Amino acid sequence: SPALEAQGCKRKSKEALEFFRDDKSRRTGSQSCGWQIVSPGGNRPLIASTECEAWFDDIVSRISEVTHGIFHGERGGDRLPAWQPGAFRRALLELRGRVGGTWPGGGRLHEPLDDVAMACRLIGTDLDVGAAAALVDAYGDYRRTHMGGVRPTLEWLEAGVALIPCEDRLGRPIIVIRPRYHTPGNIELFRLGLRSSLDVVKAHLLHKRRDELNRLNPLEQYAMVFDFQGASWRNCDWEAFHCTLREGTQHYTNMGSQIYVINVNRACRWLWQTASGFMHPKIRRKCCLVTPSAARQCLQQVIAPELLPPEYGGTGRPWVGPSEAQCLEDQVGDLAAEVYLRAGIVPDGAKPQRSELGDDDAAQGTSQMFGSLTEDRQEPKRRGGMFACCFSFA
């Protein structure tokens, strides 16, 4: 299992510090160099204080049971068993003592090793402290190898499979996945795109982090909207599906809070029945299956109206396809574009940011977005995107 494989991973602190020394070269280096996920001044560890221990233990337990969130539609999995009283607190204290210290680049290059990070790994291993400690070590090695975050590529942006446009009502970044733009066949592009997208989410949440735990999104998770409208069998990619399961277990443990699978038709239900057999019960429970007739109501419940596209009854900007993208924000979503620009990781050849477009260009682009949205959904331009059928980002 991934947890057992991670047992052999050991942190190499001296070697890691050599990699982490020159922040400037990382931010302006080649495509293969990493980037600084944390805020410019760094991030301090978040530790549940004595005053909020009871609240933290309770909310982590609810997150583990998937009872904390916004629920709409059919639940994808059965009710999960609750932990025994005090079990999480005992496991957390034991894990703190076992891992000790910090990640070599934690707090300066990527997130610090703290109660948020440890709680996610305890949830992912169902309070198996040994397996959670192995995941902690494996993650330190992962960030050391990549020198921080994984950079996005132009090919990934142009695919149009993934958008990160905004937060939901609980402060969780929304990742919108559109399988209709996916073409199987390049697993490395998929893996890089998956990692770079999740690192953007991490960077956004670390940038807004304060000195205390967030009451609405305490484990700094995201929510996914998996939109099956316009998708067909040729978009299926089981290799990418299993790759996502591995990444979600080893490197991005329990980052996903909920998955809203919208526009679910008969074919999607068959696909769900097949794919769900490979999922952990916790991942199945995170999924909400929403029919086409209920998609608008679902997203209105999840996302504030000023951020929601008009096609779902909001007043926000539309989520356009790759052929309609006029600016960077159209290509990756407003939230992701803000991270790209702040971190200096916009790939060469990407669209200009919206503020650089003239008024005429912006107006024309908006008109084209609204006018072609229906056509774009019916006849997608297929490029090299690779999210495929990956329900299991969580």
Stockholm file with secondary structure:
# STOCKHOLM 1.0

chainA/1-394         SPALEAQGCKRKSKEALEFFRDDKSRRTGSQSCGWQIVSPGGNRPLIASTECEAWFDDIVSRISEVTHGIFHGERGGDRLPAWQPGAFRRALLELRGRVGGTWPGGGRLHEPLDDVAMACRLIGTDLDVGAAAALVDAYGDYRRTHMGGVRPTLEWLEAGVALIPCEDRLGRPIIVIRPRYHTPGNIELFRLGLRSSLDVVKAHLLHKRRDELNRLNPLEQYAMVFDFQGASWRNCDWEAFHCTLREGTQHYTNMGSQIYVINVNRACRWLWQTASGFMHPKIRRKCCLVTPSAARQCLQQVIAPELLPPEYGGTGRPWVGPSEAQCLEDQVGDLAAEVYLRAGIVPDGAKPQRSELGDDDAAQGTSQMFGSLTEDRQEPKRRGGMFACCFSFA
#=GR chainA/1-394 SS CHHHHHTTCCCCHHHHHHHTSCHHHHHHSCTTSCCCCSCTTCCCCCCCCGGGHHHHHHHHHHHHHTCSSCCCSEESSCCCCCCCTTHHHHHHHHHHHHHCSCCTTBTTTBCCSSHHHHHHHHHHTTTCHHHHHHHHHHHHHHHHHHTSSCCCCHHHHHHCCEECCCBCTTSCBEEEECGGGBCCSCHHHHHHHHHHHHHHHHHHHHHTCCSSCCSSSTTCCEEEEEECTTCCGGGCCHHHHHHHHHHHHHTSTTCEEEEEEESCCHHHHHHHHHHHTTSCHHHHHHEEECCGGGHHHHHHHHSCTTTSCGGGTCSSCCCCCGGGCCSHHHHHCHHHHHHHHHHTCCCTTCCCCGGGSCHHHHHHHHHHHHHHHHHHHHSCCCCSBCCTTCGGGC
#=GC SS_cons         CHHHHHTTCCCCHHHHHHHTSCHHHHHHSCTTSCCCCSCTTCCCCCCCCGGGHHHHHHHHHHHHHTCSSCCCSEESSCCCCCCCTTHHHHHHHHHHHHHCSCCTTBTTTBCCSSHHHHHHHHHHTTTCHHHHHHHHHHHHHHHHHHTSSCCCCHHHHHHCCEECCCBCTTSCBEEEECGGGBCCSCHHHHHHHHHHHHHHHHHHHHHTCCSSCCSSSTTCCEEEEEECTTCCGGGCCHHHHHHHHHHHHHTSTTCEEEEEEESCCHHHHHHHHHHHTTSCHHHHHHEEECCGGGHHHHHHHHSCTTTSCGGGTCSSCCCCCGGGCCSHHHHHCHHHHHHHHHHTCCCTTCCCCGGGSCHHHHHHHHHHHHHHHHHHHHSCCCCSBCCTTCGGGC
//
